[in-house]
Amino acid sequence: MTFASYQSEDCYYNTRVFYCTDCIDCTLSYKSTLCYESVDCINSYNCDYCIYCENATDCSHCHHCIGVQNCFGCVGLQRKEHQIFNVQYSKEEYEEHLPKLKKMSEEELKAKIAPLLTSVPRMAMYGKHNENSYGENIHNCKNVYWGFDSKKIWDGLYIYHCDESKNLYDCSHLGWSELDYEIMSGGGLNDCMFCYGSWDSNNLTYCDSVFNSHDCFGCVGLSHGEYQILNKKYEKEEYFKKVEEIKAQMQQDNEWGQWYDSTYEEVLTYGL
């Protein structure tokens, strides 16, 4: 029950965990191990209920912390250890308090952490190693505008949950791709547009669930296809001629550039 994830092992009930091991109920975690109920954590180990933490070890209920170790309920700390609700303790004191802290109710924890979330200064944008980029939770990006929850993107506009790609525009949940426009969910795509759930393909247009293919238009559920329109095979020269005709007609009808209707919406509408 782990979804939209990559190269992770022994993980359960997660969404978008990358290069993670032994993580449960986590979201947007990256290169982390033994984490539980954590969100947007990077390079962290044995952390529970943490949000926006990086290089954290043996921490619980921490927010926006970097390089911390053995901290509980802390906010906005860097390179600290043995702190409880942003108060410094000795190692012995911390270990003595920890069993009691773990028994606190959710309401008690919120009452302790909420004042810290509103009083401790933190960065206006979560992310690092970015150049000429704007958004939230973006890392190692260059020339990215309005990007969110993405890493290692060069030249991207209006992107969400994208990783290790270049030249993207209006893309979501896409990785290891280049020169793509209006893509939703996929990876390994080059020069594709208006596609959903497709992988390892080139020159796709208006395709859904197409894999290991190239030069396809309006195809669905296709693997290792080439020069196909609506899942029908054409000769190479005929394919390009036919695509130009379809494109011209779509432009005339003001359909070119519009996203096609989702089949899932039809199922919901008619209750099928």
Phi, psi and omega in degrees: 000042176246131190236150175050047184236170187210131175048052176240153184229145176053048181242145184224136173056053181239163172227125177054063170250129185242130177055041182250157180223135176055048177247142182228135177055043180248157178225134175059035177269150188220121178052048181239158184222141176054047178249149182224133177051045181244151183231132175057046178254142184234135176049044183247155185225129175055053180243139180237137175055041179254149181226132179054050177246146181224137182053042179260145181225131176054052181238155179222140174055040179256150181230135172053047179246145181230130175065031182261159181213135180053060177235150182225126176064033184258157182225131171068027180267152174227129176051051177238161175211157180057048175244145178234119184050045177066021175247130184284136175230161172285166180301317181294318180295319180299312181295331178288322182281334190303313180302322179291322180297321182292345179265359180293145178286166179297322180294320179294319179296315180300320181295329180278322187275326184306314179298327179291322181296332181263349184246333182277124179296144174212168184298144178295328178232127179279122179157171181206163178053045178251146179232124178051048184228153183218136178159218179209136182057054174239143185222141177053046181247153178224131179056052178245130178238129181057054176253145183221139175050048184226155181222143174055056178246133174245126175060074179223141178234132177055066183237152183215126180056052177243149185219140170048056183219168181225149173054065179245146177219123179057056181237151181218138178055053182231141180219154173053048186225170183207144175058056183235150181223132177055059177248136177235109176072116177160186179192156179065036182254141179228125177057055180236156177209149178055051181236154179228135172058037182245151186221149169050055183217164180231147172055053175257144177222128180053053180243153181226123178057054177248134187230143174049047184227170176210151178052068177229146183228123176064034182259154182224136174060046186246143176225135180055044178258161176206144177051052180239141176236122183053041178067017176250132185280139177231160169292156187303309183295320180293324180300308183295325178294316181294320179298319179296323178294316180295317180298317180297319179293321179294322177294320179296324181269008182058034178256338182294132180091356178266141179286138182286157181293141180282137176292333179293326178295322179295320179297318180292322183295317184264001176067030181279000000 
